[in-house]
């Protein structure tokens, strides 16, 4: 969820988009279709998607994981950045929203790269671990229910190879995280997640004010 929350002011945001955004027609069409839906705010921003694609290509990712698909903007960015033999395990629980995603995956000719798991993400992650897939993923994107961020992160970290990258969305959470008067449950979970990552010696981190805030995490060798 990032589309309606901007850390920088509107003039800066518009300038950044005007000189850097390279959104394909298909991605733009998906974004516009999603914008008409009741929960459109759950879609990542095109700048986030472009940044994600750059990271994937920079580390030459071949095997990726996504927790939280919604209508598929982030998974489409990921799949298009993977090589033709690449694989994305995409976790979600909504048949309704992922039906939109499937249409665009097919239109982009990347559906063969995506293995959609319609089940609670914890179940899918546990199964991957039970199958012995530890230390085998190159990249992961976490953008789902905030109460389970810490659980998703720990299981995802176990699945990542040394040097692999995890991108976590909504870490500035509509600016609530630095408002001491805000004590709603989701804010408390994100606030705790951020504090733990600062002292997590298993990884390197950088919190980036893109969209609703992204933490980029590199698993140490």
C-alpha positions in Angstrom: 0.0 0.0 0.0 1.6 3.2 -1.1 -0.3 5.0 -3.9 -1.9 7.8 -1.7 0.9 8.4 0.7 3.9 10.5 -0.2 6.8 11.4 2.1 8.1 14.2 -0.2 5.9 17.1 -1.1 3.8 17.1 -4.3 6.2 19.3 -6.3 9.2 17.2 -5.6 7.2 14.0 -6.2 5.9 15.3 -9.6 9.4 16.3 -10.6 10.9 12.9 -9.7 8.2 11.2 -11.7 8.7 13.5 -14.7 12.4 12.9 -15.0 12.7 9.2 -13.9 9.6 7.2 -14.3 9.6 4.7 -17.3 6.3 2.9 -16.8 5.3 0.6 -19.6 1.8 0.9 -21.2 0.7 -2.4 -19.7 1.8 -1.4 -16.2 0.1 1.9 -16.6 -3.1 0.1 -17.7 -3.0 -2.1 -14.7 -2.4 0.8 -12.4 -5.4 2.7 -13.9 -7.7 -0.3 -13.6 -6.7 -0.9 -10.0 -7.2 2.8 -9.1 -10.9 2.3 -9.7 -11.2 -0.5 -7.2 -12.4 0.0 -3.6 -9.0 -1.0 -2.1 -6.8 0.8 -4.7 -4.6 2.2 -1.9 -3.1 -1.3 -1.6 -1.3 -0.9 -4.9 2.4 0.1 -4.9 3.4 3.2 -6.7 5.0 3.0 -10.2 8.3 4.5 -8.7 8.4 1.6 -6.3 7.9 -0.9 -9.0 10.6 0.6 -11.1 13.0 0.6 -8.2 12.2 -3.0 -7.5 12.9 -3.9 -11.1 16.3 -2.2 -10.9 17.2 -4.1 -7.8 16.2 -7.4 -9.3 18.3 -6.8 -12.4 21.2 -5.5 -10.4 21.5 -8.7 -8.4 20.7 -10.8 -11.4 17.8 -12.4 -9.5 16.4 -15.7 -10.8 14.3 -16.8 -7.9 11.9 -14.4 -6.1 9.2 -14.4 -3.5 6.3 -12.1 -3.0 4.1 -11.9 0.1 1.0 -9.9 -0.9 0.0 -9.8 -4.5 -3.3 -7.7 -4.7 -3.9 -7.0 -8.4 -0.3 -7.8 -9.4 1.6 -4.6 -10.1 4.6 -5.6 -8.0 4.5 -9.2 -9.2 4.4 -8.0 -12.8 7.4 -5.7 -12.2 9.2 -8.7 -10.6 8.4 -11.2 -13.3 9.3 -8.9 -16.1 12.7 -8.3 -14.5 13.4 -12.0 -14.1 15.1 -14.0 -16.9 12.8 -16.2 -18.9 13.7 -19.2 -16.8 13.2 -17.3 -13.6 10.5 -18.1 -11.0 8.4 -16.0 -8.7 6.5 -17.6 -5.8 3.6 -15.2 -5.2 1.5 -15.5 -2.0 -2.0 -14.2 -1.5 -5.4 -15.3 -0.2 -7.7 -13.4 -2.6 -9.0 -15.2 -5.7 -10.8 -11.9 -6.6 -7.8 -9.6 -6.6 -5.3 -12.1 -8.1 -7.7 -12.8 -11.0 -6.9 -9.3 -12.2 -3.2 -10.0 -11.7 -3.5 -13.2 -13.8 -4.9 -11.3 -16.7 -2.0 -8.9 -16.8 0.6 -11.7 -16.2 -0.8 -13.4 -19.3 -0.9 -10.2 -21.4 2.8 -9.6 -20.5 3.7 -13.2 -21.4 5.2 -13.8 -17.9 2.6 -16.1 -16.4 5.0 -19.1 -16.9 7.4 -17.5 -14.4 4.8 -17.0 -11.6 3.6 -19.7 -9.2 0.6 -18.2 -7.4 0.0 -19.8 -4.0 -3.6 -19.0 -2.8 -3.1 -19.8 0.9 -2.0 -17.9 4.1 1.5 -16.8 3.4 2.8 -18.4 6.7 1.6 -21.8 5.4 3.4 -21.3 2.0 6.6 -20.1 3.7 6.6 -23.1 6.1 6.1 -25.5 3.2 9.0 -23.9 1.3 11.2 -24.3 4.4 10.0 -27.9 4.9 11.0 -28.6 1.3 14.5 -27.6 2.0 14.5 -24.3 0.1 16.5 -22.4 2.7 19.2 -20.0 1.3 17.9 -20.3 -2.2 15.9 -17.2 -3.0 17.5 -14.1 -4.5 14.8 -11.5 -3.8 11.7 -11.1 -1.8 9.0 -8.4 -1.4 6.9 -8.2 1.7 3.7 -6.1 1.5 0.9 -7.8 3.4 -0.9 -7.6 6.8 1.3 -5.6 9.1 0.6 -7.7 12.2 2.6 -10.6 10.7 5.5 -8.6 9.2 7.9 -10.0 11.8 6.8 -13.6 11.1 7.0 -13.1 7.4 10.4 -11.5 7.7 12.0 -14.3 9.8 10.8 -17.0 7.5 11.7 -15.1 4.4 15.2 -14.4 5.7 15.7 -18.1 6.2 14.8 -18.7 2.6 17.1 -16.0 1.2 20.6 -16.8 0.0 23.5 -14.8 1.4 23.6 -11.6 -0.5 19.9 -11.8 -1.3 17.7 -8.8 -1.0 14.4 -8.3 0.8 12.2 -5.2 0.2 9.6 -4.4 2.9 6.8 -1.9 2.1 4.9 0.6 4.3 7.7 1.0 6.9 6.7 4.7 7.3 3.1 3.7 7.5 1.3 7.0 6.5 3.7 8.9 8.8 2.1 7.3 11.8 5.3 5.5 12.9 6.9 8.8 14.0 3.7 10.2 15.7 4.1 9.2 19.4 0.3 9.7 19.9 -0.6 7.1 17.4 -0.9 3.7 19.0 -3.1 1.7 16.7 -2.2 -1.9 16.3 -0.7 -1.8 12.8 1.4 1.3 13.7 2.8 -0.5 16.8 3.8 -3.6 14.7 5.5 -1.5 12.0 7.3 0.6 14.7 8.5 -2.5 16.4 9.6 -4.1 13.1 11.6 -1.0 12.2 13.3 -0.9 15.6 14.3 -4.6 15.4 15.8 -4.2 12.0 18.1 -1.4 13.2 19.9 -3.8 15.5 19.6 -7.0 13.3 23.2 -8.0 12.8 22.3 -10.7 10.3 21.5 -8.0 7.6 22.4 -4.7 6.2 19.5 -2.2 5.8 18.5 1.1 4.3 15.1 2.7 4.8 14.2 4.7 1.7 11.5 7.4 1.6 9.8 6.1 -1.6 6.1 5.7 -1.6 5.0 4.8 1.9 8.5 3.9 2.9 10.6 0.9 1.8 13.3 -0.9 3.8 15.8 -2.6 1.6 17.5 -5.5 3.4 20.6 -7.5 2.3 21.2 -10.8 4.0 24.9 -11.0 5.1 27.2 -13.6 3.7 
